């Protein structure tokens, strides 16, 4: 039986054509199979034997399944969130949305997360702002189940309501009330765009694609935001890196001002609407 150290070297080579982070992927999968942290595994690597479960985990990654789905969780803003193929995997780029929301929340008490998915945006804001309560809505019951599990794990179930709502349906806003902060990461990928296989083949298409130009959901959603927003409230929309101008124009046509924020890679990432 090979040692963990040897298996990691071999696995990284086998994953080289699948992943740009082959060694890290191998280490995360091995730690998961060993049921220990990655740091503990690396400290004890020379003393450990490869568990039988590792082979199947490796094969799943070779078939391009995202590591987050294999592990069942993903780190976001310093917290671990449960994920499944029912939800998009939270990405570091989206932390820009949280940063803007936290900077502007001030005395805010209510937050609305549109298309909540795993609940990463909503629950992170609530965790960072103990005085706030919020609602997360999603059209997918599967996604809401994941978000509810994350709310329970983080001790936020009493402050986060999760509701099945679809902004393409009539009267979907009924009973929601008004909010000081609204965040949204709607689908914004062009339907003709070919994505990496780990995204295209595994993440939910309904949360990714939004028409030929990727703007369909903004056209439907943005005109409906005014009646959900307190007079002094703000909206923070995640956007694709080429969408600042068209989404900004949609927003201005609906009576909003639009301010652009960039992510850590200096790419356009969020529009602040007032």
Protein Blocks (a to p, Z undefined) as FASTA:
>chain_A
ZZfklmmmmmmmmmmmmpcclmmmmmmmmmmmnopafklmmmmmmmpccdfklmmmmmmm
mnopafklmnopaceehiacdddfkbccddfklmmmmmmmmmmnmmafbdcdehklnomm
mmmmmmmmmmbccddddfblklmmmmmmmmmmnopmmmpccddddfkbghklgonlpafb
dcddddfbdfkbccdfklmmmmcfklmpgcjnopmmmmmmmmmmmmmpcfkbccdddddf
klmmmmmmmmmmnopacdddddfkopafbdcdZZ
